[in-house]
Amino acid sequence: MKTIFALVPDLMFATRIEDAAKRLGYPIKLIDAPDEIERAMPALVIVALDAPDWESVVASAKRAGARVLAFGSHKNVAVMVAAKNAGCDQVVARSMLAAELPNLLTKWFVEM
């Protein structure tokens, strides 16, 4: 079964992502370590760019064949560029993720 994994240190925002996925009927699991990714082989990994070791999470997700949706502060352009260079399929500002969450989940979990 396809699953979404999310590595989001901010518990309030993580819950918001989890609730949106569940409302859409998508299975989701909040994680805190990259080692869970390769064992479970999720379809989509959402990663906060302020998470410790986000680079390892992206690398694990790509090895597992998952798509990666990353988000971070719009002010931290260097990190957002680094995330795209690390292999993230899409990198968005946190505000865009919040505003477009159902559409982004559908785009990367269902349509691709």
Summary of the structure (lengths in Angstrom):
residues: 112
radius of gyration: 12.4
end to end distance: 15.2
largest distance: 36.5
contacts: 365
relative contact order: 0.19
helix: 50%
strand: 20%
